[in-house]
Structures are given as C-alpha cells and as structure tokens.
C-alpha cells in the first residue's frame, strides 16, 4: 500500500520580524532626484562640449604642428607649384598635394589618400614666392595664420 505523504501547509507570505525595506515614498523621492539630475545634465554637457571657447583653444597649437610639418616637407621636395588654390610638391615620381576639403586642409600623395592636417579651416591661400611658399589660413572663428616657408633647394634651377 502506498502511503500518503503528510500534508504540510505552505506559507502564503514570508513573515520576518525587523523587516527593513524602502517604502513607496522613499522610492518615489529617489526617482524624483534622479530625474532632476538627468534633466539638467544633458543641457550642461551640450554647453560644455559645444562652446566655441573650448573648440578654438587648440587651433594655434594645431597650426604650429601643421606649419612645422609643411616646412620639413617643402624643404625636401625638388619642385613646388600652386594651381587652383592647391599646393603641389614633387620629388621623383611622388607628388604631394595640399588642398582645402570642406572645413579641413588635407594632404594627398599621388592623388590618393586623405590625411587631414588642419581642421576648422574657412579659407586657405598658397602663394609661390621666389624660392618660398607663403601659406595663409583663416579658421572658422575668423583668426588668420600665416607663414612663409623658404626652401634650401633652388626650385628655379632644378630639372
């Protein structure tokens, strides 16, 4: 004969003494504080990230880096030319081209690639002088930068 297991009644609720938990009012209060913080953080972050003062601070440093790289490159190339607002540097079979591309100044080698060398550019002018190149750049905030780069190689007598 099969025996029936003894009936054990299940407890409907777990009852413990000294139960500590958050009440509904406390939870709503914490949610309200969190919502207020989130509401004010988005505009604050937008102000910090989009301020013109912080964006323009790096431009002089970026100009100095670009200027020193261009000096080194101009001084090592045999032929330099300016055509349609673009600077062309030629040595052997390699041609390096600097041109404005949107709000950037880019460098291309043999008309391929796309290396951004200067950002936030609104205007760029290359002028070929006697054995030198004058580069004038105006940034998007209206500040103008200019540099004359002299070559150690005489471009007029090079083949």
MIVEX-932843 format. One record per residue (C-alpha): x negated, y, z negated; residue in one letter. Coordinates in steps of 0.25 Angstrom, whole numbers, plus 2048, in hexadecimal, padded with zeros to 3 digits. Example, Ala and Ser with C-alpha at 12.3 -4.5 7.8 and 13.67 -1.06 7.14 Angstrom:
2
7CF7EE7E1A/7C97FC7E3S/
***
This chain:
159
800800800X/7FC80E803X/7FB8177F8X/7FF8267FAX/7F58307F6X/7F98387EAX/7FF8457EEX/7F68517ECX/7FD85E7EEX/7F68697F6X/7F48777F0X/7FB8817F8X/7F288C7F4X/7E488D7EFX/7E48947E2X/7D88987DBX/7D68A17CFX/7CE8AE7D1X/7D08AF7E0X/7C98BB7E6X/7CC8C07F4X/7CF8CC7FCX/7DD8D27FBX/7E48D7807X/7E28E5803X/7D38E3801X/7D28DD80FX/7DA8E8816X/7D18F280FX/7C58EB814X/7CB8EB822X/7CE8F9822X/7C08FD81EX/7BA8F4829X/7C48FA833X/7C0909830X/7B1905831X/7B38FF83EX/7BB90B843X/7B0915840X/7A490C845X/7A890C853X/7A891B856X/79C91D84DX/794913855X/798919862X/79492785DX/786921859X/784919866X/789924870X/78393086AX/77B938874X/77093C86AX/76C92D868X/76C92A876X/76393587AX/759933870X/751928877X/75192F885X/744937882X/73D92A87EX/74392388AX/73E92E893X/73092D88DX/72F91E88FX/73491F89EX/72A92A8A0X/71E92289CX/7239168A4X/72591E8B0X/7179258AEX/7109188AEX/7179138BAX/71591F8C2X/70691F8BFX/7059118C4X/70C9128D1X/7069168DFX/71191D8E5X/71D9258DFX/72992B8E6X/7369318E3X/74292E8ECX/7519318EAX/74F9348DBX/7479278D9X/7389258D5X/73191B8DDX/7239158D8X/71C90C8E2X/7109038E0X/70C8F88E9X/7198F18ECX/7208F58E0X/72A9018DFX/7309068D2X/73C90F8D3X/7419188C8X/75091D8CAX/75C9228C3X/7669178C1X/77391D8BAX/76E9238AEX/76191B8ADX/75491C8B4X/75090F8BAX/7439088BFX/7438FE8CAX/7388F68D0X/7398F38DFX/7478F88DFX/74B8EC8D5X/74E8EC8C7X/7548F78BEX/74B8FB8B2X/7529078AAX/7469108A6X/74E91C8A1X/75D91D89CX/76792989BX/7629308A8X/76B93A8AFX/76093F8B9X/75293B8BDX/7499438C7X/73C93D8CDX/7339488D3X/7269448DAX/71B94D8D8X/70C94D8DCX/7079408D6X/7129418CCX/72193E8C9X/72A9478C1X/73593F8BAX/7419478B5X/74C9418AEX/7599478A7X/76093E89DX/76F93D89BX/76E947890X/768952899X/75A951893X/74F95189EX/74294A89EX/73794C8A8X/7299468AAX/71E9488B5X/71693B8B7X/70993C8BEX/7029318C5X/6F492D8C5X/6F59288D3X/6F59318DFX/70292E8E6X/6FF9378F2X/6F392F8F6X/6F79218F2X/6FA9188FEX/
***
